[in-house]
């Protein structure tokens, strides 16, 4: 049985990273989808559960 192993060096190959063109990326707007409840909301829920 013959096994083929990929040759790995100590340092990763970063040629693709160094030649990457950031100008080709699209601009996107970040939207927060799941916000954490405020302290007041938590207190209100605690009082309604009791």
mmCIF entry with sequence, helices, sheets and N, C-alpha, C, O atoms, coordinates in Angstrom:
data_MODEL
# 
_entry.id   MODEL 
# 
_entity.id                         1 
_entity.type                       polymer 
_entity.pdbx_number_of_molecules   1 
# 
_entity_poly.entity_id                      1 
_entity_poly.type                           'polypeptide(L)' 
_entity_poly.nstd_linkage                   no 
_entity_poly.nstd_monomer                   no 
_entity_poly.pdbx_seq_one_letter_code       
;(UNK)(UNK)(UNK)(UNK)(UNK)(UNK)(UNK)(UNK)(UNK)(UNK)(UNK)(UNK)(UNK)(UNK)(UNK)(UNK)
(UNK)(UNK)(UNK)(UNK)(UNK)(UNK)(UNK)(UNK)(UNK)(UNK)(UNK)(UNK)(UNK)(UNK)(UNK)(UNK)
(UNK)(UNK)(UNK)(UNK)(UNK)(UNK)(UNK)(UNK)(UNK)(UNK)(UNK)(UNK)(UNK)(UNK)(UNK)(UNK)
(UNK)(UNK)
;
_entity_poly.pdbx_seq_one_letter_code_can   XXXXXXXXXXXXXXXXXXXXXXXXXXXXXXXXXXXXXXXXXXXXXXXXXX 
_entity_poly.pdbx_strand_id                 A 
# 
loop_
_entity_poly_seq.entity_id 
_entity_poly_seq.num 
_entity_poly_seq.mon_id 
_entity_poly_seq.hetero 
1 1  UNK n 
1 2  UNK n 
1 3  UNK n 
1 4  UNK n 
1 5  UNK n 
1 6  UNK n 
1 7  UNK n 
1 8  UNK n 
1 9  UNK n 
1 10 UNK n 
1 11 UNK n 
1 12 UNK n 
1 13 UNK n 
1 14 UNK n 
1 15 UNK n 
1 16 UNK n 
1 17 UNK n 
1 18 UNK n 
1 19 UNK n 
1 20 UNK n 
1 21 UNK n 
1 22 UNK n 
1 23 UNK n 
1 24 UNK n 
1 25 UNK n 
1 26 UNK n 
1 27 UNK n 
1 28 UNK n 
1 29 UNK n 
1 30 UNK n 
1 31 UNK n 
1 32 UNK n 
1 33 UNK n 
1 34 UNK n 
1 35 UNK n 
1 36 UNK n 
1 37 UNK n 
1 38 UNK n 
1 39 UNK n 
1 40 UNK n 
1 41 UNK n 
1 42 UNK n 
1 43 UNK n 
1 44 UNK n 
1 45 UNK n 
1 46 UNK n 
1 47 UNK n 
1 48 UNK n 
1 49 UNK n 
1 50 UNK n 
# 
_struct_asym.id          A 
_struct_asym.entity_id   1 
# 
loop_
_struct_conf.conf_type_id 
_struct_conf.id 
_struct_conf.pdbx_PDB_helix_id 
_struct_conf.beg_label_comp_id 
_struct_conf.beg_label_asym_id 
_struct_conf.beg_label_seq_id 
_struct_conf.pdbx_beg_PDB_ins_code 
_struct_conf.end_label_comp_id 
_struct_conf.end_label_asym_id 
_struct_conf.end_label_seq_id 
_struct_conf.pdbx_end_PDB_ins_code 
_struct_conf.beg_auth_comp_id 
_struct_conf.beg_auth_asym_id 
_struct_conf.beg_auth_seq_id 
_struct_conf.end_auth_comp_id 
_struct_conf.end_auth_asym_id 
_struct_conf.end_auth_seq_id 
_struct_conf.pdbx_PDB_helix_class 
_struct_conf.details 
_struct_conf.pdbx_PDB_helix_length 
HELX_P HELX_P1 AA1 UNK A 15 ? UNK A 18 ? UNK A 15 UNK A 18 1 ? 4  
HELX_P HELX_P2 AA2 UNK A 22 ? UNK A 24 ? UNK A 22 UNK A 24 5 ? 3  
HELX_P HELX_P3 AA3 UNK A 39 ? UNK A 49 ? UNK A 39 UNK A 49 1 ? 11 
# 
_struct_conf_type.id          HELX_P 
_struct_conf_type.criteria    ? 
_struct_conf_type.reference   ? 
# 
loop_
_atom_site.group_PDB 
_atom_site.id 
_atom_site.type_symbol 
_atom_site.label_atom_id 
_atom_site.label_alt_id 
_atom_site.label_comp_id 
_atom_site.label_asym_id 
_atom_site.label_entity_id 
_atom_site.label_seq_id 
_atom_site.pdbx_PDB_ins_code 
_atom_site.Cartn_x 
_atom_site.Cartn_y 
_atom_site.Cartn_z 
_atom_site.occupancy 
_atom_site.B_iso_or_equiv 
_atom_site.pdbx_formal_charge 
_atom_site.auth_seq_id 
_atom_site.auth_comp_id 
_atom_site.auth_asym_id 
_atom_site.auth_atom_id 
_atom_site.pdbx_PDB_model_num 
ATOM 1   N N  . UNK A 1 1  ? 0.853   -1.178 0.000  1.00 0.00 ? 1  UNK A N  1 
ATOM 2   C CA . UNK A 1 1  ? 0.000   0.000  0.000  1.00 0.00 ? 1  UNK A CA 1 
ATOM 3   C C  . UNK A 1 1  ? 0.895   1.236  0.000  1.00 0.00 ? 1  UNK A C  1 
ATOM 4   O O  . UNK A 1 1  ? 1.827   1.323  0.799  1.00 0.00 ? 1  UNK A O  1 
ATOM 5   N N  . UNK A 1 2  ? 0.621   2.190  -0.887 1.00 0.00 ? 2  UNK A N  1 
ATOM 6   C CA . UNK A 1 2  ? 1.412   3.414  -0.998 1.00 0.00 ? 2  UNK A CA 1 
ATOM 7   C C  . UNK A 1 2  ? 0.575   4.575  -0.464 1.00 0.00 ? 2  UNK A C  1 
ATOM 8   O O  . UNK A 1 2  ? -0.565  4.782  -0.880 1.00 0.00 ? 2  UNK A O  1 
ATOM 9   N N  . UNK A 1 3  ? 1.161   5.322  0.461  1.00 0.00 ? 3  UNK A N  1 
ATOM 10  C CA . UNK A 1 3  ? 0.479   6.483  1.031  1.00 0.00 ? 3  UNK A CA 1 
ATOM 11  C C  . UNK A 1 3  ? 1.116   7.765  0.503  1.00 0.00 ? 3  UNK A C  1 
ATOM 12  O O  . UNK A 1 3  ? 2.341   7.878  0.454  1.00 0.00 ? 3  UNK A O  1 
ATOM 13  N N  . UNK A 1 4  ? 0.297   8.719  0.114  1.00 0.00 ? 4  UNK A N  1 
ATOM 14  C CA . UNK A 1 4  ? 0.815   10.007 -0.358 1.00 0.00 ? 4  UNK A CA 1 
ATOM 15  C C  . UNK A 1 4  ? 0.590   11.046 0.727  1.00 0.00 ? 4  UNK A C  1 
ATOM 16  O O  . UNK A 1 4  ? -0.531  11.226 1.201  1.00 0.00 ? 4  UNK A O  1 
ATOM 17  N N  . UNK A 1 5  ? 1.643   11.718 1.114  1.00 0.00 ? 5  UNK A N  1 
ATOM 18  C CA . UNK A 1 5  ? 1.549   12.746 2.143  1.00 0.00 ? 5  UNK A CA 1 
ATOM 19  C C  . UNK A 1 5  ? 1.841   14.113 1.527  1.00 0.00 ? 5  UNK A C  1 
ATOM 20  O O  . UNK A 1 5  ? 2.739   14.249 0.696  1.00 0.00 ? 5  UNK A O  1 
ATOM 21  N N  . UNK A 1 6  ? 1.096   15.094 1.931  1.00 0.00 ? 6  UNK A N  1 
ATOM 22  C CA . UNK A 1 6  ? 1.367   16.461 1.480  1.00 0.00 ? 6  UNK A CA 1 
ATOM 23  C C  . UNK A 1 6  ? 2.574   16.982 2.239  1.00 0.00 ? 6  UNK A C  1 
ATOM 24  O O  . UNK A 1 6  ? 2.707   16.772 3.445  1.00 0.00 ? 6  UNK A O  1 
ATOM 25  N N  . UNK A 1 7  ? 3.438   17.656 1.524  1.00 0.00 ? 7  UNK A N  1 
ATOM 26  C CA . UNK A 1 7  ? 4.625   18.206 2.162  1.00 0.00 ? 7  UNK A CA 1 
ATOM 27  C C  . UNK A 1 7  ? 4.229   19.492 2.869  1.00 0.00 ? 7  UNK A C  1 
ATOM 28  O O  . UNK A 1 7  ? 3.711   20.422 2.251  1.00 0.00 ? 7  UNK A O  1 
ATOM 29  N N  . UNK A 1 8  ? 4.480   19.532 4.174  1.00 0.00 ? 8  UNK A N  1 
ATOM 30  C CA . UNK A 1 8  ? 4.141   20.700 4.969  1.00 0.00 ? 8  UNK A CA 1 
ATOM 31  C C  . UNK A 1 8  ? 5.416   21.294 5.553  1.00 0.00 ? 8  UNK A C  1 
ATOM 32  O O  . UNK A 1 8  ? 6.299   20.581 6.029  1.00 0.00 ? 8  UNK A O  1 
ATOM 33  N N  . UNK A 1 9  ? 5.483   22.586 5.502  1.00 0.00 ? 9  UNK A N  1 
ATOM 34  C CA . UNK A 1 9  ? 6.635   23.244 6.098  1.00 0.00 ? 9  UNK A CA 1 
ATOM 35  C C  . UNK A 1 9  ? 6.215   23.883 7.413  1.00 0.00 ? 9  UNK A C  1 
ATOM 36  O O  . UNK A 1 9  ? 5.040   23.866 7.780  1.00 0.00 ? 9  UNK A O  1 
ATOM 37  N N  . UNK A 1 10 ? 7.185   24.442 8.114  1.00 0.00 ? 10 UNK A N  1 
ATOM 38  C CA . UNK A 1 10 ? 6.882   25.096 9.379  1.00 0.00 ? 10 UNK A CA 1 
ATOM 39  C C  . UNK A 1 10 ? 6.099   26.389 9.176  1.00 0.00 ? 10 UNK A C  1 
ATOM 40  O O  . UNK A 1 10 ? 5.332   26.800 10.048 1.00 0.00 ? 10 UNK A O  1 
ATOM 41  N N  . UNK A 1 11 ? 6.290   27.027 8.030  1.00 0.00 ? 11 UNK A N  1 
ATOM 42  C CA . UNK A 1 11 ? 5.602   28.281 7.744  1.00 0.00 ? 11 UNK A CA 1 
ATOM 43  C C  . UNK A 1 11 ? 4.556   28.049 6.661  1.00 0.00 ? 11 UNK A C  1 
ATOM 44  O O  . UNK A 1 11 ? 4.845   27.416 5.646  1.00 0.00 ? 11 UNK A O  1 
ATOM 45  N N  . UNK A 1 12 ? 3.333   28.562 6.870  1.00 0.00 ? 12 UNK A N  1 
ATOM 46  C CA . UNK A 1 12 ? 2.286   28.377 5.857  1.00 0.00 ? 12 UNK A CA 1 
ATOM 47  C C  . UNK A 1 12 ? 2.577   29.192 4.596  1.00 0.00 ? 12 UNK A C  1 
ATOM 48  O O  . UNK A 1 12 ? 3.295   30.191 4.639  1.00 0.00 ? 12 UNK A O  1 
ATOM 49  N N  . UNK A 1 13 ? 2.019   28.755 3.496  1.00 0.00 ? 13 UNK A N  1 
ATOM 50  C CA . UNK A 1 13 ? 2.166   29.444 2.219  1.00 0.00 ? 13 UNK A CA 1 
ATOM 51  C C  . UNK A 1 13 ? 1.188   30.620 2.188  1.00 0.00 ? 13 UNK A C  1 
ATOM 52  O O  . UNK A 1 13 ? -0.025  30.415 2.179  1.00 0.00 ? 13 UNK A O  1 
ATOM 53  N N  . UNK A 1 14 ? 1.703   31.834 2.174  1.00 0.00 ? 14 UNK A N  1 
ATOM 54  C CA . UNK A 1 14 ? 0.838   33.015 2.218  1.00 0.00 ? 14 UNK A CA 1 
ATOM 55  C C  . UNK A 1 14 ? 0.875   33.815 0.913  1.00 0.00 ? 14 UNK A C  1 
ATOM 56  O O  . UNK A 1 14 ? 0.592   35.013 0.915  1.00 0.00 ? 14 UNK A O  1 
ATOM 57  N N  . UNK A 1 15 ? 1.217   33.173 -0.180 1.00 0.00 ? 15 UNK A N  1 
ATOM 58  C CA . UNK A 1 15 ? 1.291   33.895 -1.449 1.00 0.00 ? 15 UNK A CA 1 
ATOM 59  C C  . UNK A 1 15 ? -0.069  34.420 -1.877 1.00 0.00 ? 15 UNK A C  1 
ATOM 60  O O  . UNK A 1 15 ? -0.155  35.521 -2.422 1.00 0.00 ? 15 UNK A O  1 
ATOM 61  N N  . UNK A 1 16 ? -1.138  33.657 -1.643 1.00 0.00 ? 16 UNK A N  1 
ATOM 62  C CA . UNK A 1 16 ? -2.478  34.123 -2.001 1.00 0.00 ? 16 UNK A CA 1 
ATOM 63  C C  . UNK A 1 16 ? -2.892  35.319 -1.156 1.00 0.00 ? 16 UNK A C  1 
ATOM 64  O O  . UNK A 1 16 ? -3.578  36.220 -1.639 1.00 0.00 ? 16 UNK A O  1 
ATOM 65  N N  . UNK A 1 17 ? -2.481  35.327 0.089  1.00 0.00 ? 17 UNK A N  1 
ATOM 66  C CA . UNK A 1 17 ? -2.845  36.428 0.982  1.00 0.00 ? 17 UNK A CA 1 
ATOM 67  C C  . UNK A 1 17 ? -2.121  37.709 0.570  1.00 0.00 ? 17 UNK A C  1 
ATOM 68  O O  . UNK A 1 17 ? -2.717  38.786 0.581  1.00 0.00 ? 17 UNK A O  1 
ATOM 69  N N  . UNK A 1 18 ? -0.869  37.602 0.215  1.00 0.00 ? 18 UNK A N  1 
ATOM 70  C CA . UNK A 1 18 ? -0.104  38.794 -0.150 1.00 0.00 ? 18 UNK A CA 1 
ATOM 71  C C  . UNK A 1 18 ? -0.539  39.372 -1.489 1.00 0.00 ? 18 UNK A C  1 
ATOM 72  O O  . UNK A 1 18 ? -0.354  40.566 -1.726 1.00 0.00 ? 18 UNK A O  1 
ATOM 73  N N  . UNK A 1 19 ? -1.110  38.560 -2.365 1.00 0.00 ? 19 UNK A N  1 
ATOM 74  C CA . UNK A 1 19 ? -1.540  39.064 -3.675 1.00 0.00 ? 19 UNK A CA 1 
ATOM 75  C C  . UNK A 1 19 ? -3.031  39.378 -3.713 1.00 0.00 ? 19 UNK A C  1 
ATOM 76  O O  . UNK A 1 19 ? -3.559  39.699 -4.777 1.00 0.00 ? 19 UNK A O  1 
ATOM 77  N N  . UNK A 1 20 ? -3.719  39.294 -2.584 1.00 0.00 ? 20 UNK A N  1 
ATOM 78  C CA . UNK A 1 20 ? -5.163  39.537 -2.528 1.00 0.00 ? 20 UNK A CA 1 
ATOM 79  C C  . UNK A 1 20 ? -5.466  41.018 -2.760 1.00 0.00 ? 20 UNK A C  1 
ATOM 80  O O  . UNK A 1 20 ? -4.802  41.883 -2.188 1.00 0.00 ? 20 UNK A O  1 
ATOM 81  N N  . UNK A 1 21 ? -6.452  41.308 -3.585 1.00 0.00 ? 21 UNK A N  1 
ATOM 82  C CA . UNK A 1 21 ? -6.823  42.682 -3.906 1.00 0.00 ? 21 UNK A CA 1 
ATOM 83  C C  . UNK A 1 21 ? -8.064  43.084 -3.113 1.00 0.00 ? 21 UNK A C  1 
ATOM 84  O O  . UNK A 1 21 ? -9.173  42.653 -3.429 1.00 0.00 ? 21 UNK A O  1 
ATOM 85  N N  . UNK A 1 22 ? -7.877  43.912 -2.083 1.00 0.00 ? 22 UNK A N  1 
ATOM 86  C CA . UNK A 1 22 ? -8.990  44.328 -1.233 1.00 0.00 ? 22 UNK A CA 1 
ATOM 87  C C  . UNK A 1 22 ? -9.963  45.251 -1.945 1.00 0.00 ? 22 UNK A C  1 
ATOM 88  O O  . UNK A 1 22 ? -11.101 45.397 -1.499 1.00 0.00 ? 22 UNK A O  1 
ATOM 89  N N  . UNK A 1 23 ? -9.553  45.872 -3.026 1.00 0.00 ? 23 UNK A N  1 
ATOM 90  C CA . UNK A 1 23 ? -10.446 46.792 -3.736 1.00 0.00 ? 23 UNK A CA 1 
ATOM 91  C C  . UNK A 1 23 ? -11.585 46.066 -4.437 1.00 0.00 ? 23 UNK A C  1 
ATOM 92  O O  . UNK A 1 23 ? -12.576 46.693 -4.810 1.00 0.00 ? 23 UNK A O  1 
ATOM 93  N N  . UNK A 1 24 ? -11.463 44.763 -4.621 1.00 0.00 ? 24 UNK A N  1 
ATOM 94  C CA . UNK A 1 24 ? -12.522 43.987 -5.280 1.00 0.00 ? 24 UNK A CA 1 
ATOM 95  C C  . UNK A 1 24 ? -13.634 43.581 -4.312 1.00 0.00 ? 24 UNK A C  1 
ATOM 96  O O  . UNK A 1 24 ? -14.648 43.027 -4.737 1.00 0.00 ? 24 UNK A O  1 
ATOM 97  N N  . UNK A 1 25 ? -13.458 43.846 -3.033 1.00 0.00 ? 25 UNK A N  1 
ATOM 98  C CA . UNK A 1 25 ? -14.481 43.493 -2.058 1.00 0.00 ? 25 UNK A CA 1 
ATOM 99  C C  . UNK A 1 25 ? -15.635 44.489 -2.109 1.00 0.00 ? 25 UNK A C  1 
ATOM 100 O O  . UNK A 1 25 ? -15.436 45.667 -2.403 1.00 0.00 ? 25 UNK A O  1 
ATOM 101 N N  . UNK A 1 26 ? -16.835 44.010 -1.823 1.00 0.00 ? 26 UNK A N  1 
ATOM 102 C CA . UNK A 1 26 ? -18.007 44.874 -1.791 1.00 0.00 ? 26 UNK A CA 1 
ATOM 103 C C  . UNK A 1 26 ? -18.150 45.478 -0.397 1.00 0.00 ? 26 UNK A C  1 
ATOM 104 O O  . UNK A 1 26 ? -17.787 44.851 0.598  1.00 0.00 ? 26 UNK A O  1 
ATOM 105 N N  . UNK A 1 27 ? -18.671 46.676 -0.333 1.00 0.00 ? 27 UNK A N  1 
ATOM 106 C CA . UNK A 1 27 ? -18.944 47.325 0.948  1.00 0.00 ? 27 UNK A CA 1 
ATOM 107 C C  . UNK A 1 27 ? -20.269 46.802 1.483  1.00 0.00 ? 27 UNK A C  1 
ATOM 108 O O  . UNK A 1 27 ? -21.269 46.782 0.765  1.00 0.00 ? 27 UNK A O  1 
ATOM 109 N N  . UNK A 1 28 ? -20.277 46.380 2.738  1.00 0.00 ? 28 UNK A N  1 
ATOM 110 C CA . UNK A 1 28 ? -21.513 45.875 3.335  1.00 0.00 ? 28 UNK A CA 1 
ATOM 111 C C  . UNK A 1 28 ? -21.799 46.626 4.625  1.00 0.00 ? 28 UNK A C  1 
ATOM 112 O O  . UNK A 1 28 ? -20.888 47.121 5.288  1.00 0.00 ? 28 UNK A O  1 
ATOM 113 N N  . UNK A 1 29 ? -23.050 46.700 4.963  1.00 0.00 ? 29 UNK A N  1 
ATOM 114 C CA . UNK A 1 29 ? -23.476 47.318 6.204  1.00 0.00 ? 29 UNK A CA 1 
ATOM 115 C C  . UNK A 1 29 ? -23.705 46.218 7.239  1.00 0.00 ? 29 UNK A C  1 
ATOM 116 O O  . UNK A 1 29 ? -24.420 45.250 6.983  1.00 0.00 ? 29 UNK A O  1 
ATOM 117 N N  . UNK A 1 30 ? -23.100 46.378 8.389  1.00 0.00 ? 30 UNK A N  1 
ATOM 118 C CA . UNK A 1 30 ? -23.268 45.402 9.462  1.00 0.00 ? 30 UNK A CA 1 
ATOM 119 C C  . UNK A 1 30 ? -24.568 45.696 10.203 1.00 0.00 ? 30 UNK A C  1 
ATOM 120 O O  . UNK A 1 30 ? -24.830 46.831 10.601 1.00 0.00 ? 30 UNK A O  1 
ATOM 121 N N  . UNK A 1 31 ? -25.373 44.657 10.382 1.00 0.00 ? 31 UNK A N  1 
ATOM 122 C CA . UNK A 1 31 ? -26.632 44.812 11.101 1.00 0.00 ? 31 UNK A CA 1 
ATOM 123 C C  . UNK A 1 31 ? -26.647 43.839 12.269 1.00 0.00 ? 31 UNK A C  1 
ATOM 124 O O  . UNK A 1 31 ? -26.456 42.635 12.101 1.00 0.00 ? 31 UNK A O  1 
ATOM 125 N N  . UNK A 1 32 ? -26.878 44.390 13.459 1.00 0.00 ? 32 UNK A N  1 
ATOM 126 C CA . UNK A 1 32 ? -26.942 43.542 14.649 1.00 0.00 ? 32 UNK A CA 1 
ATOM 127 C C  . UNK A 1 32 ? -28.320 42.898 14.694 1.00 0.00 ? 32 UNK A C  1 
ATOM 128 O O  . UNK A 1 32 ? -29.339 43.588 14.682 1.00 0.00 ? 32 UNK A O  1 
ATOM 129 N N  . UNK A 1 33 ? -28.344 41.574 14.744 1.00 0.00 ? 33 UNK A N  1 
ATOM 130 C CA . UNK A 1 33 ? -29.607 40.857 14.658 1.00 0.00 ? 33 UNK A CA 1 
ATOM 131 C C  . UNK A 1 33 ? -30.171 40.462 16.021 1.00 0.00 ? 33 UNK A C  1 
ATOM 132 O O  . UNK A 1 33 ? -31.387 40.457 16.211 1.00 0.00 ? 33 UNK A O  1 
ATOM 133 N N  . UNK A 1 34 ? -29.301 40.133 16.962 1.00 0.00 ? 34 UNK A N  1 
ATOM 134 C CA . UNK A 1 34 ? -29.774 39.639 18.240 1.00 0.00 ? 34 UNK A CA 1 
ATOM 135 C C  . UNK A 1 34 ? -29.142 40.460 19.350 1.00 0.00 ? 34 UNK A C  1 
ATOM 136 O O  . UNK A 1 34 ? -28.036 40.165 19.802 1.00 0.00 ? 34 UNK A O  1 
ATOM 137 N N  . UNK A 1 35 ? -29.844 41.481 19.780 1.00 0.00 ? 35 UNK A N  1 
ATOM 138 C CA . UNK A 1 35 ? -29.295 42.340 20.824 1.00 0.00 ? 35 UNK A CA 1 
ATOM 139 C C  . UNK A 1 35 ? -29.576 41.742 22.193 1.00 0.00 ? 35 UNK A C  1 
ATOM 140 O O  . UNK A 1 35 ? -30.554 41.018 22.378 1.00 0.00 ? 35 UNK A O  1 
ATOM 141 N N  . UNK A 1 36 ? -28.722 42.047 23.132 1.00 0.00 ? 36 UNK A N  1 
ATOM 142 C CA . UNK A 1 36 ? -28.919 41.575 24.498 1.00 0.00 ? 36 UNK A CA 1 
ATOM 143 C C  . UNK A 1 36 ? -29.954 42.454 25.190 1.00 0.00 ? 36 UNK A C  1 
ATOM 144 O O  . UNK A 1 36 ? -30.044 43.648 24.902 1.00 0.00 ? 36 UNK A O  1 
ATOM 145 N N  . UNK A 1 37 ? -30.735 41.877 26.096 1.00 0.00 ? 37 UNK A N  1 
ATOM 146 C CA . UNK A 1 37 ? -31.736 42.686 26.796 1.00 0.00 ? 37 UNK A CA 1 
ATOM 147 C C  . UNK A 1 37 ? -31.069 43.677 27.750 1.00 0.00 ? 37 UNK A C  1 
ATOM 148 O O  . UNK A 1 37 ? -29.979 43.430 28.265 1.00 0.00 ? 37 UNK A O  1 
ATOM 149 N N  . UNK A 1 38 ? -31.739 44.786 27.969 1.00 0.00 ? 38 UNK A N  1 
ATOM 150 C CA . UNK A 1 38 ? -31.212 45.784 28.895 1.00 0.00 ? 38 UNK A CA 1 
ATOM 151 C C  . UNK A 1 38 ? -31.451 45.321 30.327 1.00 0.00 ? 38 UNK A C  1 
ATOM 152 O O  . UNK A 1 38 ? -32.193 44.370 30.574 1.00 0.00 ? 38 UNK A O  1 
ATOM 153 N N  . UNK A 1 39 ? -30.816 46.004 31.254 1.00 0.00 ? 39 UNK A N  1 
ATOM 154 C CA . UNK A 1 39 ? -30.968 45.659 32.671 1.00 0.00 ? 39 UNK A CA 1 
ATOM 155 C C  . UNK A 1 39 ? -32.421 45.846 33.102 1.00 0.00 ? 39 UNK A C  1 
ATOM 156 O O  . UNK A 1 39 ? -32.950 45.065 33.893 1.00 0.00 ? 39 UNK A O  1 
ATOM 157 N N  . UNK A 1 40 ? -33.054 46.882 32.575 1.00 0.00 ? 40 UNK A N  1 
ATOM 158 C CA . UNK A 1 40 ? -34.453 47.149 32.919 1.00 0.00 ? 40 UNK A CA 1 
ATOM 159 C C  . UNK A 1 40 ? -35.371 46.039 32.413 1.00 0.00 ? 40 UNK A C  1 
ATOM 160 O O  . UNK A 1 40 ? -36.312 45.648 33.105 1.00 0.00 ? 40 UNK A O  1 
ATOM 161 N N  . UNK A 1 41 ? -35.107 45.541 31.233 1.00 0.00 ? 41 UNK A N  1 
ATOM 162 C CA . UNK A 1 41 ? -35.922 44.459 30.673 1.00 0.00 ? 41 UNK A CA 1 
ATOM 163 C C  . UNK A 1 41 ? -35.794 43.198 31.513 1.00 0.00 ? 41 UNK A C  1 
ATOM 164 O O  . UNK A 1 41 ? -36.784 42.509 31.762 1.00 0.00 ? 41 UNK A O  1 
ATOM 165 N N  . UNK A 1 42 ? -34.584 42.897 31.948 1.00 0.00 ? 42 UNK A N  1 
ATOM 166 C CA . UNK A 1 42 ? -34.364 41.712 32.784 1.00 0.00 ? 42 UNK A CA 1 
ATOM 167 C C  . UNK A 1 42 ? -35.104 41.847 34.111 1.00 0.00 ? 42 UNK A C  1 
ATOM 168 O O  . UNK A 1 42 ? -35.746 40.902 34.571 1.00 0.00 ? 42 UNK A O  1 
ATOM 169 N N  . UNK A 1 43 ? -35.011 43.013 34.715 1.00 0.00 ? 43 UNK A N  1 
ATOM 170 C CA . UNK A 1 43 ? -35.708 43.234 35.990 1.00 0.00 ? 43 UNK A CA 1 
ATOM 171 C C  . UNK A 1 43 ? -37.223 43.135 35.807 1.00 0.00 ? 43 UNK A C  1 
ATOM 172 O O  . UNK A 1 43 ? -37.920 42.584 36.659 1.00 0.00 ? 43 UNK A O  1 
ATOM 173 N N  . UNK A 1 44 ? -37.726 43.665 34.704 1.00 0.00 ? 44 UNK A N  1 
ATOM 174 C CA . UNK A 1 44 ? -39.158 43.611 34.443 1.00 0.00 ? 44 UNK A CA 1 
ATOM 175 C C  . UNK A 1 44 ? -39.617 42.167 34.265 1.00 0.00 ? 44 UNK A C  1 
ATOM 176 O O  . UNK A 1 44 ? -40.681 41.794 34.760 1.00 0.00 ? 44 UNK A O  1 
ATOM 177 N N  . UNK A 1 45 ? -38.838 41.357 33.572 1.00 0.00 ? 45 UNK A N  1 
ATOM 178 C CA . UNK A 1 45 ? -39.198 39.956 33.378 1.00 0.00 ? 45 UNK A CA 1 
ATOM 179 C C  . UNK A 1 45 ? -39.135 39.185 34.685 1.00 0.00 ? 45 UNK A C  1 
ATOM 180 O O  . UNK A 1 45 ? -39.943 38.283 34.907 1.00 0.00 ? 45 UNK A O  1 
ATOM 181 N N  . UNK A 1 46 ? -38.196 39.521 35.545 1.00 0.00 ? 46 UNK A N  1 
ATOM 182 C CA . UNK A 1 46 ? -38.104 38.852 36.846 1.00 0.00 ? 46 UNK A CA 1 
ATOM 183 C C  . UNK A 1 46 ? -39.337 39.133 37.691 1.00 0.00 ? 46 UNK A C  1 
ATOM 184 O O  . UNK A 1 46 ? -39.849 38.244 38.370 1.00 0.00 ? 46 UNK A O  1 
ATOM 185 N N  . UNK A 1 47 ? -39.809 40.372 37.648 1.00 0.00 ? 47 UNK A N  1 
ATOM 186 C CA . UNK A 1 47 ? -40.977 40.718 38.475 1.00 0.00 ? 47 UNK A CA 1 
ATOM 187 C C  . UNK A 1 47 ? -42.262 40.112 37.913 1.00 0.00 ? 47 UNK A C  1 
ATOM 188 O O  . UNK A 1 47 ? -43.166 39.787 38.683 1.00 0.00 ? 47 UNK A O  1 
ATOM 189 N N  . UNK A 1 48 ? -42.367 39.953 36.610 1.00 0.00 ? 48 UNK A N  1 
ATOM 190 C CA . UNK A 1 48 ? -43.589 39.373 36.038 1.00 0.00 ? 48 UNK A CA 1 
ATOM 191 C C  . UNK A 1 48 ? -43.632 37.862 36.210 1.00 0.00 ? 48 UNK A C  1 
ATOM 192 O O  . UNK A 1 48 ? -44.718 37.281 36.230 1.00 0.00 ? 48 UNK A O  1 
ATOM 193 N N  . UNK A 1 49 ? -42.480 37.212 36.335 1.00 0.00 ? 49 UNK A N  1 
ATOM 194 C CA . UNK A 1 49 ? -42.452 35.757 36.508 1.00 0.00 ? 49 UNK A CA 1 
ATOM 195 C C  . UNK A 1 49 ? -42.814 35.338 37.928 1.00 0.00 ? 49 UNK A C  1 
ATOM 196 O O  . UNK A 1 49 ? -43.322 34.237 38.137 1.00 0.00 ? 49 UNK A O  1 
ATOM 197 N N  . UNK A 1 50 ? -42.562 36.195 38.896 1.00 0.00 ? 50 UNK A N  1 
ATOM 198 C CA . UNK A 1 50 ? -42.803 35.817 40.300 1.00 0.00 ? 50 UNK A CA 1 
ATOM 199 C C  . UNK A 1 50 ? -44.254 35.865 40.674 1.00 0.00 ? 50 UNK A C  1 
ATOM 200 O O  . UNK A 1 50 ? -44.608 35.574 41.816 1.00 0.00 ? 50 UNK A O  1 
# 
